[in-house]
Amino acid sequence: MGTTNKTSLIDTYQTYFSKQLLKHAVQELHLNEFALQAELPQKSGSDTIRFFRPSEADASQVQTLSEGVVPGNFRNVTYTYIDVPLVQYGEVAKITDVVTMTALFDALTQSIKTMGEDCALHADTITRDVLAHPTAGLTKRYAQGLANFAALDTATPSAGKITAADLLDACTRLKVNRAPRKEGRYVAIVPPQVGRDIQRDPDWIDAAKYSNVQALYKGELGMLYGVRIIEATNPFIESTVEGTYDPAGDIYLTIVTGEGAYGTPKLAGTQSPSKPKIMIVNKPDSANPLNQWMTAGWKAYWAAKVLNPNYGIALRTKSEFAA
């Protein structure tokens, strides 16, 4: 005698599709938050942003005055400038009318969201690579006082990991260089692997006992020696060649910066033509006469450049983190 069971009725079963999207990995990006940002005005006749720097203080310019005698020399305040040529980037998604009508999810909304993440990651990567450049990047330092990249490359993870003293030395160097602070503090942007080593440092643990300050920045781990420590997940990684990105490498770049070390375009809250624009084309035309698809995309100008290498530190370290 036959039995009615799941197997005999398999053709009547339908797959249930959950409308809840699974969480996906989103990058934690912070480099461009701490850039000196400038706007490119509309109709400026240029696709280049120019940053200016006045001459530094010079005590020798001060003169001794004599009664009734007009000073014979006048202070000449000069300006140097750095040009940042902008480059246009973009991305387009194509969505068919069938997908629009039948898709379980809002394909347009999700495409725009994903491309927005692509845009942010691309901009962060450009800035990261500029700061990491071995000759045109920020001031270079190596973990635990190591002399150069070759010494770090051959060091063990223990001898090449970051220490609290590394942050103190980087902060001290910025003070010696008279680097301006961001809201009264310097900032260290660290990979998670490096953040892990910092939090295991005895000086960090001791400082944490006496600190209960609420984080001001997303991803902020805390503060040590006046340096705010913020984790970011798009680090510059190297193996045996300094300045060459290698995702399989074991040398990680931490950026310790003041204000004005590097510059980028200002995008948020601006009418600049360089800001990102989202364009949706959903009307028929000669290439798409039946309106069988729509496109959504973005375009934006971006560039990054070191403005003053003395105002930022490119600190290279290893890590004791074992994947």
Summary of the structure (lengths in Angstrom):
residues: 323
radius of gyration: 26.6
end to end distance: 57.2
largest distance: 125.2
contacts: 885
relative contact order: 0.22
helix: 27%
strand: 27%
